[in-house]
Amino acid sequence: MNSHPRQGAFQPEELDALQSIYDEITAQSWFPDLPEAREDLAKYLFETFPSPTYDADRHRSDIEASVRLYHANECAH
């Protein structure tokens, strides 16, 4: 799915997949309702997405688990 020729250039379907994951995660009741948390998630997705092995649908549960763990650790401090 990751078909962009250089880092930072995304195909429309790739952006749609990122937006879908972002929307689903930020709508969860456990996700902090803070602008910083939303920005961190967006950065995480854009940094993770350029990997040639990344597939939004296949890795969706891994992404959510990583974000949950990150926010659980942040709340513990």
C-alpha positions as CSV (number, residue, x, y, z in Angstrom):
1,M,0.0,0.0,0.0
2,N,2.9,2.4,0.7
3,S,3.5,3.4,-2.9
4,H,5.0,6.9,-2.5
5,P,8.3,7.3,-4.2
6,R,9.9,9.5,-1.6
7,Q,9.3,10.2,2.1
8,G,6.6,12.8,2.6
9,A,4.6,12.3,-0.6
10,F,1.5,10.3,0.1
11,Q,-1.1,8.9,-2.3
12,P,-4.7,9.9,-1.7
13,E,-5.7,6.4,-0.5
14,E,-2.7,6.4,1.9
15,L,-3.9,9.7,3.4
16,D,-7.4,8.4,3.6
17,A,-6.1,5.3,5.6
18,L,-4.2,7.6,8.0
19,Q,-7.2,9.8,8.5
20,S,-9.4,6.8,9.2
21,I,-7.1,5.5,11.8
22,Y,-6.6,8.9,13.3
23,D,-10.4,9.5,13.5
24,E,-11.1,6.1,15.0
25,I,-8.4,6.4,17.7
26,T,-9.2,10.0,18.7
27,A,-12.9,9.1,19.0
28,Q,-12.2,6.4,21.7
29,S,-13.2,7.3,25.2
30,W,-9.7,6.4,26.5
31,F,-7.9,8.9,24.2
32,P,-7.0,12.1,25.9
33,D,-9.0,15.1,24.7
34,L,-6.0,17.3,24.5
35,P,-4.5,19.1,21.4
36,E,-1.0,17.8,22.3
37,A,-2.3,14.2,22.3
38,R,-3.9,14.6,18.9
39,E,-0.7,16.2,17.5
40,D,1.4,13.4,18.9
41,L,-0.8,10.8,17.3
42,A,-0.6,12.6,13.9
43,K,3.2,12.7,14.1
44,Y,3.3,9.1,15.1
45,L,1.2,8.0,12.2
46,F,3.2,10.1,9.6
47,E,6.5,8.8,11.0
48,T,5.3,5.2,11.0
49,F,3.5,5.2,7.7
50,P,6.5,5.6,5.3
51,S,7.8,2.2,6.3
52,P,7.6,-0.1,3.2
53,T,6.1,-2.8,5.3
54,Y,3.4,-0.7,6.8
55,D,-0.2,-1.5,5.9
56,A,-2.9,0.6,7.6
57,D,-5.5,-2.2,7.7
58,R,-3.1,-4.9,8.7
59,H,-1.4,-2.9,11.4
60,R,-4.5,-1.0,12.8
61,S,-4.7,-3.1,16.0
62,D,-0.9,-2.7,16.6
63,I,-1.2,1.1,16.1
64,E,-4.1,1.3,18.6
65,A,-2.2,-0.9,21.1
66,S,0.9,1.3,20.8
67,V,-1.1,4.5,21.3
68,R,-3.0,3.0,24.3
69,L,0.3,1.9,25.9
70,Y,1.9,5.3,25.3
71,H,-1.1,7.2,26.9
72,A,-1.3,4.7,29.8
73,N,2.4,5.3,30.5
74,E,1.9,9.1,30.3
75,C,-0.9,9.0,32.8
76,A,1.2,6.9,35.2
77,H,3.8,9.6,35.5
